[in-house]
Amino acid sequence: MPRGVLVAAKKSKKPESTALNLQGPFLESLKERPFPTAEAFYRDTSRDVFAFCGVRAGKTYTGAEKTGARVYGDVVRALRSGCDWKSVGKQPRASKDKPRVTYWVVAPTYDLVSLSWAMLRAVLQRVSPLILAELDGEIWLETGVLIQRKTGYDETQLQGAAVSGVWADEIATLPYASMLQLRNRLSDKEGWLIGTGSPRPDSWAKTTLWDFREDLDDSGVHHWMTGDNPWFPKKELARARRSMPERWYRRDFEASWDTFEGLVYQGFDPSIHAVDPSKVPTVDMRYWGGQDWGWASPGCFVLLGQHVPTGQIYAISEVYADRLPTYVEGPGESWVRRVGPIHREFGLVTVYCDVSKGSQDVFCYRKAGIPARVTKKGAGSLIDGIKVVERLLTLDPERGAPQLVLSSACRNLIRELRSYVYVCDDEGNVKDRIDPTCSDHALDALRYGIIGEFERAEAGFGVMEPRKAPELLADWTIADLKEYGRRQARLNKRLKRNRF
């Protein structure tokens, strides 16, 4: 934004009439949201605004824009009112300066909040002359505005400050205690809350937001599907429908709040997914493992391999043992003595290990020469891992077979796949979480290995990164474009003028 715009804003003494006067560079961004459902969320003037959407539906990008626009409106209002805030030194520092207002960007894990933070930083580049300083996880803007990055999985990390606004990404996977802590932080300043994420049926978001969305005061709850976003290629949407389990397609791409019930891995069929060990290739293979330690229960190591030319993934063998120590001096069995020979035979790239017993077990593996690392865990990681494994077990129409198959030598893994179920309460109501009485030691080891080794896109899921322009609008017919224009016109007549 040119400096002249800021100067004009400082000198202007006209009363603020509408928020459109404050949007500045964010008016242009309306061209980058070419579908009505996202624009309705962007223009919603409620104090608390939520969007629950399908994957790659543009919710994070639109959330970043809405956050940037509200913060920008705060800065412009302060400039017009003659705000005289100044930093102590040449650049503001959190250790020296007291901000006039504080805003937070929050997500359950560091990886997730890093993505949201990067998106907001890109949005704020449109008003780069307002940026006074940028530190690690902090941005200072003119008039004493401080924006901070926060991890929300542990509510103790969200204590202390009074906050004027929060953007919480993947909000449905935040623990409820963290959500209550955010409410406390916002109460002093009567601050606003923007929440974006995907549906999680067995979460506080379902029972406190979605189910009562018509009765919430000064709150807006929005919902749209991946198919509403013209930036997402139609051929990828069709591919996902063909290659995914139907219930996961509804949840991921149609943003369904349906609750899962019955068997977790409904598509698992030993006649399709289990092969004789002699059918597993031994040439052009890449090997790694997944490790569930067990403590007061059995533990399991699963040997995994991928045939590089075809991309086929195999669960080759398992080590299933009850209360086996990681390492012992002198004679006696241990995980090191059971897995060490497997590493020497196959040349494991990595063993992805459960973190529940701490890092000492991983250290024992590394000390013995086994390349081990802790698997990623956090909010929603169990359900995300189940989703990835179930997709790999689904018949791939292009391949004519599932991408993941199991050697029949993995008897415990096969047994657990056939008995893993979602839980019901005492009244028979289905809950969207796993029955805790199910045996899952081999399944956990499989899940750690799969999630650790493959990113979602690399596993052939057809999920594409956001594009800068809708390159595949050529897929639209003239009728599609005319209908889109009519929808957009109706929405513009219906929406109020936006006030930040």
N, C-alpha and C positions, 0 to 999 in steps of 0.2 A: 504494500500500500504506500503511495507517495507521501512524503513528509507533509505536503500541503494539506492533505486531508486531515491530518492530526492538528495542524495549526488552526485550520478552520473550526475543528471541533472544540478546541480550547477557547477560541474567541466567541463562539456562538453563545448568545444569551436567550435564544428563543426557547420557549418551554418545550419539553419533550411531548410530542403529540402521539406518535405511534412508534412501535418498535421497528417499523420499516425504515425509519430514519437512522436506526442504530445498526442495521444489518451490515452496511458497508460492503466489504468484499464477500460476505456470505450470501448476498443476493445472487451473485454469479453462480454460487454452488448449487442453486436450485436446478440448473441445467444438468447437473450430474446425478440427479435423483429422478429418473424419468418414469417413476411409477407411483400411483396415488397413495398406496398404503404407507410407503416409507415417508412420503411428504406429509401425510396426516400426522404421523409420529413426530416429525421434525417441527411442525407448526403447532403442536399441542402446547397450550400455555399453562397447563396445570402445574402445580408446585412439584408433584411427583409424577413422572411419566415412565412407563415401562413398555418394552417391546419384546415379545416372545416369538421367535421366528425360526424358519428352517435354516439349514446350513447354507452358507454362501448366498444368503438373502439380502446382504447389505446392512445388517443390523449394527455391526461394530462401526462401520464407516459412518453410518447415519448418526449413531450415538456420539462419535467423535465430533461430527459437525455440529450437532445440537449443543454439546458441551462447549465447544469453541465459540459458538454464537452467543451463548448466555454469558460466558466470561467476557467476551468482547463487549457486549452490551453494558456490563458492569464498569469496564474501563472507560467507555465513552461517557457514561453518566457521571463518573467521578471527574473526568476532565472538564465536562461542562459546568460542574458545580464548583470548579476551582480548587480541586484537591491539591494540597501542598505537601504530600508525602515525599520524603527524600530518604535515600539510603545513607548509612553511616559513612561508607567508603565510596570508591569509584563504582563498585558493583555491589549489589545487595548480597548478603550472606545470611543463611539461616541462623548462624551462631551470633550474629551481631544485630540484625535488623528484625524488628517486629512488623510482620505484614499487616496491612490494613484489612485484608480478607484472605482466607485460605480456601483452596479447593483441592479435592482429592480425586485421583483416578485409582480405582480399587478393582482387583480381580482375585479369585481364590488362590492362585499360585503365582510364583515369580514369572514363569514362562508366559502365562496368560496375560498378566498385567504388563509385561514387556511389549506384547503385541498391541494392546490397547494404547499404551503410552506412545509407541512409535506412530500410531495412527493419529493421535491428538497432536503430536509434534508436527506432523506433516500438515495438518489443518491449520495450525497456528502460524505456519510459514507465510500464509496470506497476509498476516498482520505483523510481519517480522519487525518493522520499526518500533512496535510496542514492546518487544522483548528486551529487557535490560540485561539479563544474565541467564545462562543455562548451566546447571550443575548436574551431577549424577542423580537422577530422580527428582529434580526440582527445576521449575521454570519461574522466573520473576518477570512480571510485566509492569508497565507504567502504572502509577498510582498505588504501588504497594500490593499488587496481586501476587500471591504465591500459589503455584500449582504443584502438588506433590504426588508421587507414585507410592501406592501402598499395597501390600499383600494382605488379603483378608481371611485366610484360612484360620488364623489364630486371632481371636477377638482381642487379646491383650496387646496386639500390635496396633490397635485402632483406638487406644485410649489417650486422653490428655487434652488434645486441641479442640477448640471450638471452630467448626467448619461451616462455610457459607454455601457449599454445594458439593455434591458427590456424583461422579459417574461410576457406577458399579457394573462392570462387564461380567458376563456369565453369572448373573446374579442368582439364578436358581441353584447353583452349586455352592454358594456361600453358606456357611453354617448359620443357623438362625441366631445364635449368640452374636455373630459378627454383624448381622443385620440390625439387631437391637442396639449394638454399640454405635453403628452409624447413625441411627435415629437419635441417640443421645448426643452425639457430636453436632448434629444439625439443629438441635432444639434451641440452643442459646441464640442462634442467629436466624431462626426460622428459615433455615436453608432449604434448597431444592435437592431433589434426588432424581437422577436419570438411571434407569436400569435396563440393560440389554442382555439377552441370552436365549438359550434354547429351552424348550419345556422339559421339566423334570417332574413326572407325575407324583412321585413319593417325596415331595419336598414342601417346605413351608411356603414357597411361592405359589404352589397349587392351592393350598388350603387358606391362605391369607390374602392372596392377590387375585388369582385367576377365578376362583369359585365365587368371589364377592366383587368382581370387577364393576358390576352395575351399581353397587351401593357405596363405593369408596368416595369419600369427600376430597375434593381438590386433587384428584388423581386420575390419570388416564392410562388405560391398559390396551395395548395394540398387539396385533397378531397378523402375520402374513407368511406366505409359503415361499419356498425357493422359486417356484414357477412364476411368481409375481415379478421377479427381478429379470428384466430383459438382458442384463449383462451376463447372466448365467446361460451357457449354451444349451439349447434345447436338446441337442444330441446327447450331451452328458446327462441330462435329466432322464432321458429315455434309457440310457445305458444303466443308470443307477436303478431304475425301476425293474429292468430285466435281471440285474445281477445281485440285487439285495433281497434279504428276507422282507416280506411284505410289511411286517410290523415295524421293522427298522426304517423302511422307506417312509412310512407314514410319520414316524417320529422325527426323522432327520430332515426330510424334504417337505413334508406337509405340516410340520410343527404340531403334531398331534399330542394330546394329553392322555391318550389311551394308556391304561395300566396293563402291563404284561402279566400273564398267568401261565400256570402249567410248567412244562419243561422249558428250561432256559435255552438249550440247544435243540430246538424242535426238528431242525433239518438233519440232525446227525443220524446216519444210517450205516451200520458196520459193513453192510454189503457194498456200499459205495466208498466210504471213507477209510476203511481198514484194508490193508494190503499185506501180502506175505512179505516177510523181511527180505526175501530174495529179489523182490521187485524194486527195492530201493537202490537207486544208482550209487555207484562207488567212485565214479570218475566225474570230474568237473563239478565237485561239490564244495560248498562253503558251510562250515560247521560252527555252531555256537550252542549255548545251553541256557536253561532257566532253572533257578534253584529256590525251592521253598524249604526253609531250614527245619521246620518242626521244632517243638520244644517240649511241651507236655502232650504232644500228639505226633503222628507220623510226619515225616518230611519227604521231599521228592526232588530228584534231579531229572530233567528231561533233556535228552540230546536232540537237537534240531539241526536240520541241514536244508540247504536250497540248491537245487540243480541249476547252475548258472545259465546254461543255454535256454532252458524252458521257463525258469522262474518258479518251478514247482517246489513247494515247501513240504518237508517230511518231518514228522515226529518219529524218530528212529528207534530210540530205546529209552528206558527209564531206570532209575535207581530209587526204590521205594523202601524206606527204613523207618523204624519206630524209635524216636528219641535218640537218634545217632548224634554224638558230639561232633563238633566241627574238626577238632584236632585233639589228639591225645599223645602224651609222651610214652614211649615204650610200646609193648604189644597192645593190640585192641583195635577194633574197627572205628573208623571216623569218616566223615565226608571227604576229607583230604585224601585218605587212602582208597576211597571208592571212586572218586572223580578224577584223581590224578592220572591213573592209567588210561582213562577215556581221553583226557586231554593229550597225552603223549601219543595215542593211537590216531586221533582225528585232527589234532592241531586246532583246538577251539579258538575262535577269534575272541570271544568274550563269554563269560557266564553272568547273566543278569540275575541278581540275588535280591531276595526279600530284605527289607531294611528293619523289620520288626524287632530283631535282636541287636540292633546297633551295627556299627562298622567293624567290630572286632572279628566277626566271622569272615567278612570280606578280606580283612587283613591277613587272616590265616591262609586263605586261598592264594593271595598274592605272594605271601612269603614262601609258599610251596611251589610257586611258578605257574599257578593257574590264573589266567587273566580274568579277574572278577571285577564287577562294578555293581553299585546299588541301582536297582530299577527305579524308574520314576513312579512316585505314588503321590496321592493328594486327593483333593475333593473331586468326587466323581470318577476316580481312576478305575474302580472296579467295574462299573457299568460301561465305561469307555472301552476297557479291555475286553469285556464280554462281546461288545458290539464288533470289535475288530476281528476277534476269533470267529464269531458267527458269520461274518461276511466272508471270511476266508474258507469257511466250510460250505458256503453256498455254491451251487453249481454255476460255473462261469459259462455263459452261452457261447462266448468266443473260443474258450478252451475246450468245451465239452466235458469238463470235469471240475471238481472243486480245486482251488489253488492249494489247500492244505489237506494232506492225507496222513494217516497214522499207520505205522507198522503194527501188525497184530501182536508184536512182542510187548507193546505198551498196554498191558492188561488192566492195570489200575486206572490209567488215563481213560480208556474206553469205558470202564465201569462207571467212573465219575461223570463222564459225558452223558451217560444214559440215565442218571439219577439226579441230576442237578436241577432243582425246581425253585420257582418263586414262592414266597411264603404267603400263607393265609392267617388271619387273626382268628381268635376264638369264635367269632361270629361268622366266619367263612368269607370275610371280605379280603379280596386279593390286594396285596401290597407290592409295590414295584421295587422289591428288594429280595435278595436271595435268602432262602431258608437256612438259618445258621446251623441247623443240625446236619446239613448235607456234607458229605466228605468232599473236600476240594483241594487236597494237597497237590496232586498231580496237575489239576486244572490251574492252580495258582502258578506252578512252575511253568506250564505251557504259556499262560498269559504273560508272565514276566518276560519270557524269552521272545514272544511275538512283539509285544509293545516296545521292548527295549531295542529290538533290531530294526523295526520298520516304522517309518513315518507313514501316516495314512495315505498320502499320495503315492509313496513308493510301493505300497502293497497293492496297487492296481485298483484303487477305489474310484478313480475318475473324478476326484475332487480337484477343482482347478482354483488357482489363485484369482483374486479380483482383477478385472481388466480395467484399463484406463478408458476404454471406449467399447461400446457394444458391437464388437466386430461381427457378430453373427445375427445382427438385425436383418440381414438378407434373408434369414429363415422366415421372417414375417411376411404375410401376404398383405395386399392392399386393404383387405377387410380387417386384418389385425391392427394395422396402423390407424384406420378410421375409428375402430372401436376404442383404441387407446386414447385417441384425441377426445372422443366423447366422454370417457371416464375422467380424463384430466380436467375438462371443462366443467363437468358437474362438481368435481371436488373443489375447484377454485371458487365456485359460487357458494359452496356450503361452508368452507372453512372461515373462521374468524381471522382478522388481522392479528398477526403474531405479536405478543408482548413478552419480552424477556423478564 
